[in-house]
Amino acid sequence: MNLIDIGINFTHDSFDHDRTAVLERATAAGVARFIITGTDVAGSRDALRMAKHDAAFFCTAGVHPHHASTLDDAGIAALRELLQDNKVVAVGECGLDFFRNFSPREAQLRAFEMQLDLAAATGKPLFLHQRDAHAELMQRLNARRSEFSGGVVHCFTDGPAELADVLAAGFHVGITGWLCDERRGQALREAVRDLPPDRFMVETDAPYLLPRDLPRADLKAAGRRNEPRFLPHIVEKLAELMGREPAEIARHSTENAVRLFGLGRP
């Protein structure tokens, strides 16, 4: 399928013992390239270090809203330096999370605006996180939309109305195994039926969001850890819901990622 996993937390310690095997399984499944997610300054440095060792890797640099309280001027300077590297293809993971509120909302809003400044200054797209904060996120993005080259709302989990807002603002959505969860994913399943083919990408968000409807043998082998070899399963579910062929969904996802993140052809 020549897929690109646009969001994998590959610096996570659950991969420490078998990263090579994980990549071998992913390659065998048709996943050719990977964007490693940076979620704080130290993690973004680690992601870039990893990306530099393999032509199939790229990464993002940013501070997740959970860590917003830690972002200061020194952190912004460090992110700005990381974003100069061609292997760093987006600003983020950044955004707002009013579900957990691990950082106070005011700290989240401040950190988000600081990272919007970075995206405006560098010309790199945004890799966005949003949970229970759709209206606030869209208000701030729309207020400054002309400053950004674009972006993706990573791990989009909302319904048709929220999708319409994201598309109207000119952003893409990242589709994960949330789509495969019959308990929580119904709104998303309804939304993707009208998803334009040029506005989505697929991702695992591994090691999180293991698709709930994998075959029993795969679930047993995986334990609770997601990995990029399951990306084609997400493609197949998305194709089913959109009434298209998996190969077509895979092609659109890869083309959209190449275009948004400036990856070039393999």
C-alpha positions as a printed Julia matrix, in Angstrom:
266×3 Matrix{Float64}:
   0.0     0.0    0.0
   2.99    2.37   0.44
   1.29    3.99   3.42
   2.56    6.82   5.62
   1.76    6.61   9.32
   1.48   10.34  10.04
   1.37    9.94  13.82
   3.39    7.41  15.8
   4.81    7.94  19.28
   7.87    5.89  18.42
  10.0     7.32  21.22
   7.63    5.67  23.73
   9.41    3.23  26.01
   7.05    0.39  25.06
   9.06    0.17  21.82
  12.47    0.13  23.5
  12.88   -3.64  23.34
  11.76   -4.32  19.76
  11.8    -1.23  17.51
  13.56   -3.08  14.69
  10.97   -5.86  14.72
   8.12   -3.31  14.81
   9.51   -1.63  11.7
  10.0    -4.94   9.93
   6.38   -5.87  10.58
   5.2    -2.46   9.43
   7.19   -2.66   6.2
   5.82   -6.13   5.5
   2.29   -4.74   5.98
   2.86   -1.93   3.45
   3.74    1.0    5.71
   6.7     2.74   4.1
   7.18    6.0    6.02
   6.53    7.34   9.5
   6.14   10.72  11.19
   7.25   10.51  14.83
   5.26   12.75  17.13
   7.01   15.24  19.38
   4.99   16.0   22.51
   7.42   18.12  24.55
  10.81   19.71  23.98
  12.86   16.72  25.13
  10.62   14.31  23.24
  10.88   16.42  20.09
  14.66   16.28  20.32
  14.49   12.51  20.7
  12.1    12.26  17.74
  14.47   14.22  15.53
  17.44   12.16  16.67
  15.54    9.03  15.68
  14.38   10.49  12.37
  17.91   11.33  11.33
  18.9     7.66  11.47
  16.43    6.4    8.87
  15.26    7.83   5.55
  11.76    6.49   6.24
  11.38    8.69   9.34
  10.25   12.28   9.79
   9.01   13.98  12.93
   7.13   16.88  14.47
   8.33   19.31  17.12
   5.99   20.8   19.68
   4.43   20.7   23.13
   1.21   18.76  23.77
  -1.43   20.62  25.81
  -0.87   18.15  28.66
   2.62   19.67  29.0
   1.62   23.28  28.27
   2.62   24.47  31.74
   6.24   23.55  30.99
   6.57   25.69  27.87
   8.57   28.88  28.38
  10.67   31.18  26.21
  13.63   28.78  26.36
  11.37   25.97  25.17
  10.11   28.06  22.27
  13.69   28.86  21.29
  14.53   25.16  21.36
  11.51   24.29  19.21
  12.39   27.06  16.76
  15.84   25.55  16.36
  14.45   22.05  15.82
  12.02   23.32  13.21
  14.91   24.48  11.05
  15.72   20.84  10.29
  14.16   19.41   7.11
  13.3    16.22   8.95
  10.9    18.18  11.18
   7.8    18.52   9.02
   5.23   20.11  11.36
   4.69   22.19  14.49
   3.13   20.08  17.19
   1.64   18.09  18.68
  -0.03   21.25  19.9
  -3.56   22.32  20.69
  -6.1    22.16  23.49
  -7.33   19.37  25.77
 -10.18   20.4   28.05
 -11.03   16.76  28.8
  -8.02   16.01  31.0
  -6.87   19.55  31.83
  -3.48   18.22  32.93
  -2.32   21.8   32.36
  -4.61   24.71  33.32
  -6.64   26.09  30.44
  -4.9    29.44  30.49
  -1.53   27.69  30.23
  -2.85   25.64  27.32
  -4.1    28.71  25.49
  -0.81   30.53  26.0
   1.27   27.56  24.81
  -1.01   27.09  21.8
  -0.68   30.72  20.71
   3.1    30.52  21.11
   3.19   27.51  18.81
   0.87   29.18  16.32
   3.51   31.91  16.2
   6.11   29.27  15.37
   3.98   27.87  12.54
   3.48   31.34  11.13
   7.2    32.1   11.33
   8.47   28.81   9.89
   5.8    28.13   7.28
   5.44   24.56   8.49
   2.0    22.99   8.93
   0.33   22.37  12.28
  -0.05   18.96  13.89
  -3.07   19.6   16.1
  -4.57   17.97  19.18
  -8.12   18.69  20.32
 -10.32   17.06  22.92
 -13.44   18.67  24.34
 -12.17   22.02  23.05
 -13.42   22.17  19.47
 -15.04   25.63  19.56
 -12.04   27.29  21.25
  -9.55   25.61  18.93
 -11.43   26.6   15.79
 -11.92   30.17  17.01
  -8.19   30.61  17.46
  -7.28   28.87  14.21
  -9.81   30.86  12.18
  -8.64   34.15  13.69
  -5.16   33.53  12.27
  -5.87   31.16   9.36
  -4.11   33.27   6.72
  -0.83   32.9    8.62
  -0.56   29.11   8.28
   0.36   26.81   5.43
  -2.2    24.28   6.65
  -2.34   21.45   9.11
  -4.03   18.32  10.32
  -6.32   17.76  13.29
  -4.56   14.63  14.46
  -6.65   11.74  15.8
  -9.95   13.38  14.83
 -12.74   11.81  16.91
 -15.72   14.15  16.48
 -18.81   14.08  14.3
 -20.13   15.65  11.08
 -20.63   19.19  12.43
 -17.11   19.43  13.81
 -15.69   17.92  10.62
 -17.47   20.57   8.58
 -15.79   23.27  10.7
 -12.33   21.75  10.21
 -12.79   21.38   6.47
 -14.19   24.9    6.1
 -11.03   26.23   7.77
  -8.89   24.39   5.24
  -7.43   21.72   7.51
  -7.06   17.96   7.15
  -8.08   15.25   9.61
  -6.06   12.28  10.83
  -8.02    9.03  11.11
  -6.99    6.45  13.72
  -8.27    3.21  15.21
 -10.92    5.26  17.03
 -12.89    4.52  13.85
 -12.8     0.81  14.78
 -14.35    1.23  18.22
 -18.08    0.57  18.15
 -18.43    1.96  21.69
 -16.91    5.4   21.17
 -16.52    5.9   17.43
 -20.07    6.25  16.14
 -19.93   10.02  15.57
 -16.67    9.63  13.65
 -18.09    6.8   11.57
 -20.94    9.06  10.53
 -18.59   11.94   9.75
 -16.22   10.02   7.46
 -19.0     9.01   5.08
 -18.75   12.52   3.59
 -14.99   12.94   3.97
 -13.43   14.56   0.88
 -10.68   12.35  -0.57
  -8.12   15.16  -0.52
  -8.53   16.06   3.16
  -7.66   13.0    5.25
  -4.66   10.94   6.29
  -4.37    7.75   8.31
  -2.34    7.23  11.46
  -2.01    4.75  14.3
  -1.06    7.06  17.21
   0.82    3.96  18.37
   1.28    2.66  21.0
  -2.18    4.07  21.76
  -5.57    3.39  20.15
  -5.17   -0.27  19.22
  -8.08   -1.0   16.82
 -10.71   -2.76  18.88
 -12.01   -4.91  16.01
  -8.74   -6.55  14.97
  -8.83  -10.32  14.48
  -8.58  -12.16  17.79
  -5.1   -13.51  17.01
  -3.77  -10.01  16.33
  -5.31   -8.64  19.51
  -3.75  -11.44  21.53
  -0.33  -10.91  19.95
  -0.48   -7.13  20.39
  -1.45   -7.15  24.04
  -2.52   -3.54  24.59
   0.11   -1.94  22.33
  -0.76   -0.56  18.94
   1.87   -0.54  16.2
   2.07    0.64  12.58
   1.49   -2.78  11.03
  -2.18   -2.28  11.89
  -2.48    0.84   9.72
  -3.9    -1.13   6.74
  -6.7    -2.32   9.02
  -7.69    1.32   9.61
  -7.56    1.91   5.86
  -9.9    -1.03   5.26
 -12.42    0.22   7.83
 -12.3     3.73   6.39
 -12.78    2.35   2.87
 -15.79    0.35   4.02
 -17.45    3.38   5.6
 -16.68    5.65   2.63
 -17.83    3.07   0.08
 -14.45    3.0   -1.68
 -11.68    0.51  -2.31
  -8.87    0.23   0.24
  -6.25    0.88  -2.45
  -7.94    4.17  -3.32
  -8.07    5.24   0.33
  -4.4     4.34   0.76
  -3.43    6.32  -2.32
  -5.32    9.44  -1.23
  -3.89    9.28   2.29
  -0.32    9.01   1.02
  -0.75   11.75  -1.57
  -2.29   14.08   1.02
   0.54   13.46   3.5
   3.21   13.98   0.86
   1.6    17.26  -0.16
   0.91   18.67   3.31
   4.22   17.74   4.9
   6.39   18.22   1.81
   7.77   14.69   1.98
   8.48   14.15  -1.69
   8.1    10.81  -3.39
   9.74    7.67  -1.93
